[in-house]
Amino acid sequence: MPERILVVDDEDIIRESLAFVLKKEGYTVQEAENGLVAYNKLIEESFDLVITDLEMPEMKGIELLEEIKKLNIQTSVVIITAFGSLDTAISALRNGASDYLLKPVEFDELIIKIKRLFDVKNLLMENRLLRKEVQRNYDFENIVGKSVAIRKVYEMIQTVAETDTTILITGKSGTGKELVAKALHYSSKRRNKPLITVNCGTITENLIESELFGHKKGSFTGAISDKDGLIKAADGGTLFLDEISELPLQLQVKLLRVLQEKEYTPVGSTAAIQVNVRFIASTNRELKEEVIAGRFREDLYYRLNIVEIKLPSLKEREEDITLLADHFLNKYRREMNKNIKGIDPEAMRAIIAYEWKGEIRELENTLERAVIFCKDEFITLKDLPQTFNSKTGTTDFSKMGSLEDSVRKFEKDYIYKALENNNFDKEKTADLLKVGLSTLYRKLKELDIKA
C-alpha cells in the first residue's frame, strides 16, 4: 500500500508541482492551501508524511507542526523554507520535524529525502514489532505448563522480574534455564536494553577474562586494539552467565567485585569502569558441593544466590508433558508447513512413559524429528525414535539373553539415541554423556555403532 502524503503550501504552483512529482513516484498525495485546511484533513484522515511551507495564512507551518504533535499521531513532517528562514527550520527540527527543504525545491533532493525518511521509519516500525514479538515469545506467561511445580516458577518470576536483584537459576540440563532468564529480562524494566548471554563453559579459560571484562591495546599478544567486554555490552541491561560453575576461580574474584561494587577493570588497565548491569546466573550443578570441593568461591555463591529459582525436572511435572508435546508439535508443524492434526494416543502414552534424561530439550528434539518423519495426519509410534514403543515397562524374560548382552544392547541404544539427538555431533554427545571424546570413539568401535 503506497504511503500517503499531504502537501501544504499557499502557493498553487509549488503545491501542485510537488504533488505531481510525488504522484509520479507512486505515492498517494493530497493538497492543502494552508495549515488550517491541513489540520482539518489530519483530523479526518491519516497521513504518513506532511510536507509544509513555513509562511502561510490562517496557520503557519510551525503551528501546524505543534498541532500534529498534540494529536499524537505517527505522521512525519518535512518543512519547506527559504534560505533566510533557516533558523526557523532548525527550530522546527528541534520541535520534532523530520527534515527540511530549501526553496527553490530540488525535486531529486525531495525524492531522495522522502525515500530515506520512509526507509528509516519502516525500519523503526519493524524494530518495534520485533521487540514486541521477542517480549511476547519470552513473556513468563508463555512458559508452557500448568503443574504446581511450574506455577511456583511463574510466581517467582513475577515477584522478582522488576527488581535488580541477582538471580541464580538451578536445574538439570535441558529444563529451560535460558528461557527463564529471558522471561526475567523481558518482564523487567530493562526490557528495552540488551540481554547478553555468556556460556561460561564454551569460552576457553585464557580468553574468558578478555571476553567478559574487555582489554586494552597491547595488554597481551594479539591485543591489537582496545576491546569492550560483554559486561560493557550489557550496560543498562542484563548479563546472563550460563553454567556459572565453569567460571575459573581467578575470575570469580573479579566477578564478585562487579557484583558488589558495580565496577570492573579491563585487562591491562588500572582504571575502574562503572557499570549498571543486572546479573542472572545459572548452573546444572550443586554449587554448595562445588564450594566444599574448592572449585567455587563461597562468597561468590552467597552473592549470586540472593534469589534462587529452581527448575523442576519433567519427572516432577509429568502432567505438563502432554502440554509440552502439543506445544512443540504446533511449533514445528507451522515451521515445516505440515498438516499434522496431533499425536495419536499410543504415541502419547509412550511419550508420557519415557524417561526424559535430556529433559525438555530432548522432548523438543524428539517432537521436531517426529514432525519431519510424519507422513500422516497424526504422529504415531513409527515416527518416534526406536527407543519408544507401546510395550514400555513390559518384559518377556523368557526371551532375554545374558546380562552382558542386555547391558551391551542398552549401552548401544542409549549412545545411538544421544548421537541422534545431537545430530550426530560427537563432541556435543560426549559432553551430554559426560565422557571424554576418545572414550566415545572407543565405545562406537566396540559396540559397532555406525555414526
N, C-alpha and C positions, 0 to 999 in steps of 0.2 A: 504494500500500500504506500503510495507516494507521500512524502512529508507535506504538511500544509503550512503555507507561508502567507503572512499578512503584510502587505507593503503599505506604509503610511507616509504620505507626503502631500503638501498642499499644492505643489507644482505638478500640473497634469502630465507634462512631457516627461518629467523624471519618473513619476509614479508608474505611468503606462509603459515606459521603456523598460524599467526594472521588471515589471510584471511579465512583459513579453519575453524577455530573456530567460527568466526563471521558468516560465511555462514550457519554453523550448527545451529546457533541461529535464523536463518530466515532473516538475513539482506542481502541486495544486495551489493556485495563487488567488487571493482576494485582495481588493484595494480599499483604502480608506483615505479621505482627503484631509483629515486632521485627527488629533489624538482622541477627541471625544467620540467620534464615529468609530474609531478603532476600539476604544474601550467598550462600547456597546456591543460590538461584534464579538469581543473576547468573552463577554458575559454569556452570550448566546451559543457560541461555538468554541471548539478547541483548535488551537494552532500550535505547531511545533516551534515556529520562529516568527518573530515580529521584526521587520526592518523599518526603522522610523527615522525621519528627519528630526532635528532638534527644534528648529524655529518654525512654529505653526500656530495659527489662530485656534481659539477655543481651548485647546490643551496642548502644551508643549511636549516635546519628546521626553524630557526629564520627568515631567509629571506623569506621563503615561508609564514610564519605567517604574515609578514609585507605586502606581496603582496596580500594575502587574504583580509586583512583589506582594502587595496586600492580598491579592486574590489567591496567592499561594498555589499557583499552577506551574506545571512543568514546561513553561514556554521560555525559550531563549530570546534575547533581544540584541540586535545589532544596530548601532547608532550611525546615522549619516550626518556628517558635519563639514563645515568649511574649515580651511586651514586656520583661519583666525579664531575659531571657536574650539581649538584643540584642547585647551584646559578644561572646557565643559565636557568634552568627550572622555577625557581621562577621569574626571569626577564621576561620570556615568559608569565607567568601568569599575570604579571603586564601589559603586552602589549596586552592582550586580549585572551590568551589561556584559555580554559575552565577547563583543568585539566592536570595532568602529571602522567606517569607510570615509575617506576624504572625497569631497567634491572637487572636480567632476568625477563621478564614479567610473572606475575602470571595470568593465563587465567581466573580463578574465579574472581579475583580482576578486571580484564579488563571488564568482562561481567557486573559485579555489577555497576562499574563506568559508563559504557555506558548506561545501562538501567536508572540509576539515572539521567544522563545528558539529555536523551531524555524525561524522565518524566517531569523534570523541564522546558525543552524547550517547551513541549506541553502545560504545564500549563500557561507559559508566553504568548504563542500564543493565547490560549483560553481567557486569561485575556484581551489581546489587542482587540480581536474580540468582547468580551462582552462590553468593554469600547466604541468601535465604535458603537455597537448596541444601547447602552444606549444613547450615544450622538445623534445618528440618531433618536431614539424614542422621545427625548426631545428637538430636534432642533426646534427653533421657527417656522420654515417653515412647521412643521408637526402639528401645532395647526390648527385645521380644521375651515375653514370659509373664505368667500370672501366679506362679508359685509363691509361697510365703517367703522362701529364701531370696528370690529375686526382687520381691516387693521391698524387702529390707534395704536392698541396694538402691532402689529408686528413692526411698525415703532419705537415705544418706546423701545421695547426690543432690536432692532438692535442698537439704539442710545446709550443705557446705559449699555449693556451687558459687554463690555470690560473695563468698568470703575470699580473702587472700591466703588462707591457711594452707600450709604444706600438707599434701595428701599422700599416703602410702597405699597403693593398691596391691593386694596379695591374692594369690590363687594359682592353680595349676596352669601350665602352658595350654593355650587354646581356649581359655574360659572367657576371653573378651576384655582383657585389661586395657588394651589400647582404645577400644570402643568407649569404655567408661571414662578414660582420660579425655577423649574428645567431647563426650557428653558434658563433663565438668567444665571444659573450656568454653564450649558454645552455649552453655547455660549461664555463663558468668558475665560480669561487666567488662571483661577483657575480650569478648567475643569478636570484636572488630579489629583486634590486634593479632599478631602471629601466634600460631601454635607450632612450636618447633619440637620435633621428636628425635631423640638420640637413643639408639640401641647401644648400650654400653658394652655389649658382648661382641659386636661386629666390627668395632674400630680397634685397630692394633694398639697395643699398650704404648708404643713410642709416638703415636700420633694423637691419641685421645686428648692429651693436655692441650695441644695446639688447637684441636678441633673445638674444644669447649671454651677455652679462655682466649684464643687468638694468640698472635705472636708479633714481635717487632722484627723489622728487616735485619738480617744478619744474626739473629739470635741462635740459629743452628744451621747446619749445612742444608741448603735448599730453600732457606727462608729469604727469597729474593725481594720480597716486599712486605709491608705491613699487612696483616690479615686480621679482620674481626672474627671472633669466635661465635659459636652458636648461642652462648649466653647473651652476647650483644645483639644477635639477630632476634632473640626473643624479648628484647626490651619492651616493656609495656604490655606484653602478652604472657604466654605460658611456656615453660620448658618442661617437656615430658621425658624423664630419664627412665627408659625402659630397661629392665634387668639391671637394676642399680647394684646388685650384689657382685656384678662383674667389674665394677669400677676399681682400679688399682688402689692399694692402701695410701700411697703417697698423694694421690689426687683426692682422696676422701677428706684430707685435711683442708685442701683448698676449697672444696665444695662446701664444707662446714662453714668456712669463713663467709662465703657468698650468702649462705642461708641466714647467718647471724648478723652480718654487717651490711648486707646488701651492696657489696662491692667486691671487685676481683682485680687481679693484676695479670695482664697478658705475659706470655713467655718472653723473657728478655727485656722486660720493662720493670721500673721501680715505682711507677705512678699507678695508684689505685683508681679504678673507674667505678663510679656509682651506677647501679642498675636497678630497674624496677621490674622484677620478674616473679611470677607465681610458679612454684615448683610442685610438680606431681611426679612421684616415682613409683615404679612397680617392680615386683620380684616374684619368681615362682619358687623361691627357696624360703626356708625358715631363717629369717635374719638373726633371731636370738641364737640359733645354733651356730651361725656364721660368726657372731660376736664371740661366743665361747671358744670357737676354734681359732680365733685370732685373725680371721680373714675379713672382718668388718668392724669398723670403729664403733664402740658403744655410744660415744657422744653423738656421732652422726645418726646412728639408729634412732636414738630418742628425739633428735631434732627433726628427723623425717617422719617419725611415727606419732605426729600430733593427732592426726585422724587416720585411722586405718579402715579401708573399705575391702572387706574380704569377699572375694567372688566365689560363689558355690560351684562345685563340680556338677556335671549333668546327673551324677548319681544322687546328689542332694536335691535335684529339681526335676525328677523324672517326668512329672506331669507337664513340663514345658517342652519335652522332646517332640511331641506331635506338632505343637505350635511352631517350633523352630524348623522342623522338617517342611511344613507348609510354607513358611516364610522364605526359605531358601529355594524351594520349588518355584514359587512365584517370581523370585528374583531372576533365576536362570532361565525360566521359560520366556520371560519378557526379553532378556538379553539375547537369547538364541531364536526368538520369534517362533516358538514351538507351541502347538496346540495340545498341551497336556492338561487334562482336567483334574488330575490328582494322583494320589498314591493308593493302590489297592490294599484292602485290609490285611492280606497275608504279608505283603511287603512292609506295611506299617508295623505289624506285630514284630517282625524281625528287627526293624529299626529300633523299636522300644526295648526289645530284649537284648540288644547288642551292648557290649561293654565298651563304651566310648573312651578309650585311653587317651586319645588325642583331643578329647572334649569337643567344644563347639566347632573348632577349626576342622576337625576330622569329619564331623557331621556335615558341615557345609561342603567340603570336598566330595563327600560321598553323594550328596544330592546333585552337585554340579555334574559329576560323572554319570549319574542316573539319567539326568535330562539329556545329556549327549547321546546315550545309548538307547533311550526310549523311542520306539517306533510306533507305539500305540497311544490310545487316549489316556491310559493310566500307567504309572510306574509299577512294575511287578518285580518279583524276586530275580528274574533273569537280567534285569537292568542294574542290579546291585552287585558289588564285588562278590567273588566266590565264597568269601568267609561268612556271608549271610545265607541262611537257609531256614526254611519253615520248621525244621525239626531241632532248632536250637534248644539245648537243655535235655534232649533225649539221646541216650547212648545205647547201642546194641553191643554189649560186652562180648557176646559170642563171636563177633566179627573183628574184635580188636586184636592187634598184634602185640609185640613185646613193648615194654615201657620205653626202651631205647628208640624203637621205630616211631612210637607215638610222639615222643619228645622231638624227634627229628622232623616229623611231619608238621608239628605245631610251630617249631622254630622256622621251618622253610616258609610256611604260610604267613607267619607273622612278619618276617623280614620282607617277603614279597609285597604284602599289603602296605607296609611302611614305605617301600620304594614307590609303589603305585600312587600313594597319597602325596608323595613329594615329586611327582612327575619324573621319577627315576633319577633324581639328583642325589648322587651318592653321599656328597658332603652333608646335605641337609638331613638325609636319612640317618647318617651316623650320629649327627647331633641329636636327632629325635630319639634314637635308641640308646643314646649316652654310651657309645662305644667309639673307639678310635677308627679312623678311616681304614687303616691297614687291617684291623680286626674284621670290619665289614667285608673287605675284599676276600679275606680268608674264608669267611662264612659263605660267601657267594660261591666260591670254588668248591668248598666241602659239601654244600647242600645242592650243588648243581642248579643254581638259580640263574636263569637267563635274564639278565637285566639290560 
